[in-house]
């Protein structure tokens, strides 16, 4: 099974490249403004929050888990950051407070999943509602405005014409890619995703690794939340709520197995770019956001079905070769 999983990225890479090129062609045909520098920069200015959240989800999904609370973690941290900033707290301290809240969110998820043993989908579905409720209570259901202008640099600045948040996404992606490929922690994540019991017997401290995975995911959601607060100059409890399914779709489209044991953040970022381009094309064409939701769901179903068929086909072929 492990060898079979290692064969999948090559085919997945081909499919991902074909999807990317296909979307570019469709966008070019649909609107003459699609390939303009202004539109491309607009895409890269709006997608980093989703990209940062998605690479965090990748780390958790590689372990065979999931974090359905990631969107509401982003919203909760955004609200906490917004409240701290509007109270006059220094920017650095406000960000640190929101990061501390993110660590607590990740720890709660890890305790439920790794210590108590609740299935990740059920555990994080519960914390999803809990974090969203906490954000609503803290914000009293209102948007938090009057964000200090000094905080705008995080989501509105550019370096050499490139949005700062896009640079942050690239840096985080490179760091996590190195961790997954070159560090023991990355190998342990993959080992747990392949077989958590076997990895525990081989000496992997599964609880510690899962704690780290869920904390990393929550911290990245917090970073995404702070960037969005900076970009739109407001904080709301529902920030990030609509990001969850597109992010999971991007993770799966990027080649990470929903069953765990294989994946990478590079493919996830390409998946996020593809979904950002689809959304952009629909906006340029004046298509309703309802259809965008339909497209996202359709792509997720198709990718999961494709991966499952491919996996079953390879398994049957290996059985025939062994006979």
Helices and strands as residue ranges (DSSP letters): H 2-30, H 37-46, H 48-62, H 70-86, H 91-110, I 111-115, H 120-139, G 149-152, H 153-156, E 158-159, E 162-163, H 164-182, H 184-194, H 196-201, H 206-232, H 243-253, H 265-284, H 289-322
